[in-house]
Amino acid sequence: MKAIQLTAPRTLSVTETAPPEPGPGEVLVRVGLLGLCGTDLGFFDGSSNYLRDGLKSYPFVLGHEWIGTVVGTGSGTDPELLGRRVSGHNFRVCGRCTHCRAGRIRSCPDRSEIGVLGPRPGAGAQLITAPVDTLTGIPDTLSDAAGALLEPTAAAVHAVDRLAVTATDRVAVLGAGTLGLAAAQVARAIGADTVVLDPHAPARELAAELGLRAQAGPAEGDEGAYDAVIEASGAEPAVRTAVRLVAGGGRIAQLGTPHHAVDGFDVAGLVIRDATLHGVLSGIGYWDRLVALVESGAVNLDALVDRVFPLDELDAAFARLADGTRRRPKVLVRIAPAPAADGPA
């Protein structure tokens, strides 16, 4: 089979490798679409904190956002899964520690994440294996593109849930990328008065296309005005701004991931406002809720897709991913041929 191998900064190749065999409780999946995100870009250009901190090293098969079709089953799995479209989270955990036994698998100290953390190969391959308990079935009402976006955008549902957003809240979302636009749509679906802040005009235009209110930055009177603030960009200025925007007794979700420590973060302001800061990791446990929101039309994931690149145009895909002027945030790679049209291309 073919797999996307990253061997050094800006050095990609499509290599031939032996296909994996599903073990007990696993299925074999033929990958259709692979999503690329900022984490992948950090691996590609060498700036990733995972590389810097020794949590990942070249060479490896990248990719952790995907959709595919079950083409094989291991022992102990339901053969009726064959032919089903699925996607799944990328955590692989020990299953034995205190956290795992309590259902807190995001906190497993021995976890790995395919294509991101630890030695396991990523989803950038024609065939992958996945434990059945990590999978979500994709209903016919969702496109392949939307299915490939479930992994990142489920984290946005997690952020809104952690902040216990209600219809009476004022919510500010910092960053109109994949995570921010998903989070804003989820908050709006609850009925919250939601605004998206992003300095880039094309990103604000897309937010407006989705029916969201958007502005370049904080307006006069915005300081301390928001019950809930979701920082979804990981950009240093936005991380600092979140504390300025949150109301007394309010809540902040740090959903974006800065690649290094943020200088000038106003801890004193956080204390004085008696605000609560949540670090949000992954969307495990929120996939079904997100699928329901997409099916209902409350969340539009297809609109976030900029381009779908063929497998033989990986360099162009990463160049597009690095292009900060694009209007739509998501870049996808077609791993297997598309059976039918499935959204933006």
C-alpha positions as CSV (number, residue, x, y, z in Angstrom):
1,M,0.0,0.0,0.0
2,K,1.0,3.7,-0.3
3,A,1.7,5.8,2.8
4,I,2.8,9.4,3.3
5,Q,6.2,9.4,4.9
6,L,7.7,12.6,6.5
7,T,11.4,12.1,6.8
8,A,12.7,15.6,7.6
9,P,11.4,19.2,7.6
10,R,9.8,19.8,4.2
11,T,10.7,16.4,3.0
12,L,7.7,14.2,2.1
13,S,7.3,11.1,0.0
14,V,4.7,8.6,-0.9
15,T,6.3,5.2,-0.1
16,E,5.2,1.6,-0.6
17,T,4.8,-0.4,2.6
18,A,3.2,-3.6,3.8
19,P,-0.5,-3.2,4.7
20,P,-1.4,-3.6,8.4
21,E,-3.4,-6.6,9.7
22,P,-6.3,-5.9,12.2
23,G,-5.8,-7.4,15.6
24,P,-8.4,-8.4,18.1
25,G,-11.1,-5.8,18.4
26,E,-9.8,-3.9,15.4
27,V,-10.9,-3.3,11.9
28,L,-9.0,-2.5,8.7
29,V,-10.1,0.8,7.1
30,R,-9.4,2.0,3.5
31,V,-8.8,5.7,4.0
32,G,-10.7,8.0,1.7
33,L,-9.9,11.6,2.8
34,L,-7.1,12.9,5.1
35,G,-7.4,16.2,6.8
36,L,-4.4,18.5,7.3
37,C,-4.2,20.9,10.2
38,G,-1.8,23.2,12.0
39,T,-0.2,20.3,13.9
40,D,0.6,18.6,10.5
41,L,2.1,21.9,9.2
42,G,4.3,22.1,12.3
43,F,5.6,18.6,11.6
44,F,6.1,19.5,7.9
45,D,8.1,22.7,8.5
46,G,9.9,21.5,11.6
47,S,8.4,24.0,14.1
48,S,6.3,21.5,16.1
49,N,6.6,21.5,19.8
50,Y,6.2,17.7,19.6
51,L,9.5,17.6,17.7
52,R,11.2,20.1,19.9
53,D,10.2,18.3,23.1
54,G,11.2,14.9,21.8
55,L,7.6,13.5,21.7
56,K,7.8,12.8,18.0
57,S,10.8,12.2,15.6
58,Y,11.3,11.7,11.9
59,P,10.6,9.5,9.9
60,F,6.9,8.8,10.5
61,V,3.6,8.5,8.7
62,L,1.6,11.6,9.4
63,G,-2.1,12.2,9.7
64,H,-4.8,12.0,12.3
65,E,-8.0,13.4,10.7
66,W,-9.6,10.9,8.3
67,I,-12.6,9.2,7.0
68,G,-12.7,5.7,5.4
69,T,-14.5,2.5,4.7
70,V,-14.2,-0.7,6.7
71,V,-12.7,-3.4,4.5
72,G,-11.6,-6.0,7.0
73,T,-12.3,-7.1,10.5
74,G,-10.2,-8.7,13.3
75,S,-11.3,-11.2,15.8
76,G,-14.1,-10.2,18.2
77,T,-15.5,-7.6,15.8
78,D,-18.9,-7.4,14.1
79,P,-18.6,-8.5,10.5
80,E,-21.6,-6.2,9.7
81,L,-19.1,-3.3,10.0
82,L,-17.7,-4.3,6.6
83,G,-18.5,-1.6,4.0
84,R,-19.4,1.0,6.7
85,R,-18.1,4.6,6.4
86,V,-16.3,5.4,9.6
87,S,-14.0,7.9,11.2
88,G,-12.4,7.8,14.7
89,H,-10.4,9.5,17.3
90,N,-6.6,9.1,17.4
91,F,-6.0,8.2,21.0
92,R,-4.5,4.8,21.9
93,V,-4.5,4.2,25.6
94,C,-3.4,1.5,28.1
95,G,-6.9,0.7,29.4
96,R,-5.5,-0.2,32.8
97,C,-4.6,3.0,34.6
98,T,-6.8,4.9,37.0
99,H,-7.8,7.4,34.4
100,C,-8.7,4.7,31.8
101,R,-10.8,2.7,34.3
102,A,-12.7,5.9,35.1
103,G,-13.3,6.7,31.5
104,R,-10.9,9.6,31.4
105,I,-8.9,8.3,28.5
106,R,-7.7,11.8,27.5
107,S,-5.6,11.7,30.7
108,C,-4.0,8.3,30.2
109,P,-0.3,8.8,31.0
110,D,0.7,6.1,28.5
111,R,-1.5,7.3,25.7
112,S,-0.2,7.7,22.1
113,E,-1.9,9.6,19.3
114,I,-1.6,8.2,15.8
115,G,0.4,10.5,13.6
116,V,1.0,12.9,16.5
117,L,2.4,11.5,19.7
118,G,4.4,8.3,20.1
119,P,5.6,5.8,17.5
120,R,2.3,4.7,15.9
121,P,1.9,5.5,12.2
122,G,-0.7,8.0,11.3
123,A,-3.7,7.9,9.0
124,G,-1.9,9.1,5.9
125,A,-2.0,5.7,4.3
126,Q,-4.3,3.8,2.0
127,L,-5.0,1.3,4.8
128,I,-5.0,1.7,8.6
129,T,-6.2,-0.4,11.5
130,A,-8.4,1.1,14.2
131,P,-9.9,-0.3,17.4
132,V,-13.7,-0.6,17.1
133,D,-14.2,1.4,20.3
134,T,-12.5,4.5,18.7
135,L,-14.8,4.6,15.7
136,T,-17.9,6.6,14.9
137,G,-20.2,5.5,12.0
138,I,-20.8,8.2,9.4
139,P,-24.5,8.5,8.4
140,D,-25.4,8.9,4.7
141,T,-26.5,12.5,5.4
142,L,-22.8,13.5,5.9
143,S,-20.4,14.0,3.1
144,D,-16.9,12.5,3.2
145,A,-15.5,16.0,3.7
146,A,-17.7,16.6,6.8
147,G,-16.8,13.1,8.1
148,A,-13.1,13.9,7.8
149,L,-13.6,17.1,9.9
150,L,-15.2,15.4,12.8
151,E,-11.9,14.7,14.6
152,P,-10.8,18.3,15.0
153,T,-14.3,19.9,15.3
154,A,-15.5,17.6,18.0
155,A,-13.0,19.4,20.3
156,A,-15.0,22.6,19.7
157,V,-18.1,20.8,21.1
158,H,-16.0,19.8,24.1
159,A,-14.9,23.4,24.6
160,V,-18.5,24.7,24.6
161,D,-19.5,21.9,26.9
162,R,-16.7,22.6,29.4
163,L,-17.8,26.2,29.6
164,A,-21.4,25.1,30.2
165,V,-22.6,27.7,27.6
166,T,-26.3,28.6,27.9
167,A,-28.7,30.7,25.8
168,T,-28.2,33.7,28.1
169,D,-24.4,33.8,27.7
170,R,-22.4,36.3,25.7
171,V,-19.7,34.3,23.9
172,A,-16.5,35.5,22.2
173,V,-14.6,33.1,19.9
174,L,-11.0,34.1,19.1
175,G,-10.0,32.8,15.7
176,A,-12.1,32.0,12.6
177,G,-10.2,28.8,11.7
178,T,-11.6,25.3,11.7
179,L,-11.9,25.1,15.5
180,G,-13.2,28.7,16.0
181,L,-15.9,28.5,13.3
182,A,-17.1,25.1,14.6
183,A,-17.2,26.4,18.2
184,A,-19.1,29.5,17.2
185,Q,-21.7,27.5,15.3
186,V,-22.1,25.2,18.3
187,A,-22.5,28.1,20.7
188,R,-25.0,29.7,18.4
189,A,-27.0,26.5,18.2
190,I,-27.5,26.7,22.0
191,G,-28.8,30.2,21.6
192,A,-25.8,32.1,23.0
193,D,-25.1,35.7,21.7
194,T,-21.9,34.8,19.9
195,V,-19.2,36.9,18.1
196,V,-16.1,35.7,16.3
197,L,-12.9,37.8,16.4
198,D,-10.3,37.4,13.7
199,P,-7.9,40.0,12.2
200,H,-8.0,38.4,8.8
201,A,-10.8,39.8,6.5
202,P,-11.2,36.5,4.5
203,A,-11.8,34.6,7.7
204,R,-14.4,37.1,8.8
205,E,-16.1,36.9,5.4
206,L,-16.4,33.1,5.8
207,A,-17.8,33.6,9.3
208,A,-20.4,36.0,7.9
209,E,-21.3,33.4,5.2
210,L,-22.0,31.0,8.0
211,G,-24.4,33.6,9.5
212,L,-22.0,34.5,12.4
213,R,-21.3,37.9,13.6
214,A,-17.6,38.7,13.1
215,Q,-15.2,41.6,13.9
216,A,-11.5,42.2,13.5
217,G,-10.8,42.6,17.2
218,P,-12.2,43.8,20.5
219,A,-14.6,46.7,20.2
220,E,-15.0,49.5,22.7
221,G,-16.8,48.2,25.7
222,D,-15.8,44.5,25.1
223,E,-13.3,44.3,28.0
224,G,-14.9,42.1,30.7
225,A,-18.1,41.8,28.6
226,Y,-18.2,38.0,27.8
227,D,-19.4,35.2,30.1
228,A,-17.5,32.7,28.0
229,V,-14.4,33.1,25.9
230,I,-13.1,30.4,23.5
231,E,-9.5,30.9,22.4
232,A,-9.4,28.8,19.2
233,S,-6.3,30.1,17.3
234,G,-3.3,29.4,19.6
235,A,-1.9,32.8,18.6
236,E,-0.1,34.6,21.4
237,P,-2.1,37.9,21.0
238,A,-5.4,36.0,21.2
239,V,-4.3,34.0,24.2
240,R,-3.6,37.3,26.0
241,T,-6.8,38.9,24.8
242,A,-9.0,36.2,26.2
243,V,-8.3,37.4,29.8
244,R,-9.2,41.0,28.8
245,L,-12.5,39.9,27.4
246,V,-13.8,37.5,30.1
247,A,-16.3,38.9,32.6
248,G,-16.0,38.6,36.3
249,G,-16.7,35.0,37.3
250,G,-16.6,34.0,33.6
251,R,-15.0,31.1,31.9
252,I,-12.2,30.7,29.3
253,A,-11.5,27.6,27.1
254,Q,-8.0,27.4,25.7
255,L,-8.9,25.3,22.6
256,G,-6.0,26.5,20.3
257,T,-2.5,25.2,21.1
258,P,0.4,27.6,21.2
259,H,3.7,26.0,20.2
260,H,5.5,27.6,23.1
261,A,5.0,29.5,26.3
262,V,3.0,32.7,25.9
263,D,4.8,35.8,27.3
264,G,2.6,38.4,28.9
265,F,-0.3,36.2,29.9
266,D,-2.2,38.2,32.5
267,V,-2.5,35.7,35.4
268,A,-3.3,38.6,37.8
269,G,-6.2,39.6,35.6
270,L,-7.5,36.0,35.6
271,V,-7.4,36.0,39.4
272,I,-8.9,39.5,39.8
273,R,-11.8,38.5,37.5
274,D,-12.3,35.3,39.5
275,A,-12.4,33.6,36.1
276,T,-12.0,29.9,35.3
277,L,-9.5,28.7,32.7
278,H,-10.0,25.3,31.0
279,G,-7.5,23.6,28.8
280,V,-9.4,21.6,26.2
281,L,-7.9,18.5,24.7
282,S,-9.6,16.5,22.0
283,G,-13.3,15.9,21.4
284,I,-13.5,12.3,22.6
285,G,-17.0,11.7,23.8
286,Y,-18.5,14.5,21.7
287,W,-18.6,12.9,18.3
288,D,-22.3,11.8,18.3
289,R,-23.4,15.2,19.5
290,L,-21.5,16.8,16.7
291,V,-22.9,14.4,14.1
292,A,-26.4,15.3,15.2
293,L,-25.6,19.1,14.9
294,V,-24.3,18.6,11.4
295,E,-27.3,16.5,10.4
296,S,-29.7,19.1,11.7
297,G,-27.9,21.9,9.8
298,A,-26.9,23.8,12.9
299,V,-23.2,23.2,12.1
300,N,-21.9,23.4,8.5
301,L,-18.5,21.6,8.1
302,D,-18.5,21.4,4.3
303,A,-18.2,25.2,4.1
304,L,-14.8,25.0,5.9
305,V,-13.1,23.0,3.2
306,D,-10.8,25.0,0.9
307,R,-9.4,22.3,-1.4
308,V,-9.2,18.5,-1.8
309,F,-5.7,17.6,-3.3
310,P,-4.8,14.3,-4.9
311,L,-2.2,12.2,-3.2
312,D,0.4,13.1,-5.8
313,E,0.2,16.8,-5.0
314,L,1.3,16.7,-1.4
315,D,3.7,19.6,-1.7
316,A,1.0,21.8,-3.2
317,A,-1.4,20.7,-0.3
318,F,1.1,21.8,2.3
319,A,1.8,25.0,0.4
320,R,-1.9,25.7,0.5
321,L,-2.1,24.8,4.2
322,A,0.7,27.4,4.9
323,D,-1.1,30.1,2.9
324,G,-2.6,32.4,5.4
325,T,-4.6,34.3,2.8
326,R,-7.0,31.4,1.9
327,R,-10.6,32.1,2.9
328,R,-11.6,28.6,4.0
329,P,-9.4,26.9,6.6
330,K,-9.4,23.2,5.8
331,V,-7.1,21.4,3.3
332,L,-7.8,17.7,2.5
333,V,-5.9,15.0,0.7
334,R,-7.7,12.3,-1.3
335,I,-6.1,9.0,-0.4
336,A,-8.5,6.7,-2.2
337,P,-10.5,7.6,-5.3
338,A,-13.8,9.2,-4.7
339,P,-16.8,7.1,-5.5
340,A,-18.9,10.2,-6.1
341,A,-18.8,13.9,-5.6
342,D,-18.7,14.8,-2.0
343,G,-18.3,18.5,-1.5
344,P,-15.7,21.2,-2.3
345,A,-12.8,20.2,-4.5
